[in-house]
């Protein structure tokens, strides 16, 4: 399970959104995660635990340089 998410990350979710897209951009991180659908721009806020279970992979990471090199 992936634990670290950053604002600006593009993630692929397990379930497809009704618009047909499965790619989302992370807008806010915390106890809840706010994500925006890249297909229709719908914004959804879901609990971190449900989000972590639903993420298939991180397509584009926006992690700081220090953490990428570790």
C-alpha positions, 0 to 999 in steps of 0.5 A: 500500500502506498502511504505518501501522497503530495499535492499535484500527484496524478494517481490511477484509481482502481474504479473508473469514474462515471465519466470514463476516466480513472486518473485523478490529481491530488488537490489536498492531503491530510486525514481526508484526501481531495482529488480532482478527476482529470476527465471531467474536473469533478472534485471529490473528498474521501477518507485517507484509508479509502483512498489508499485502498483505491489507488492502483499506482502513482502516474506522476509524483510531485514529491520533493527532490530530497525524498526522491533521492533517498 
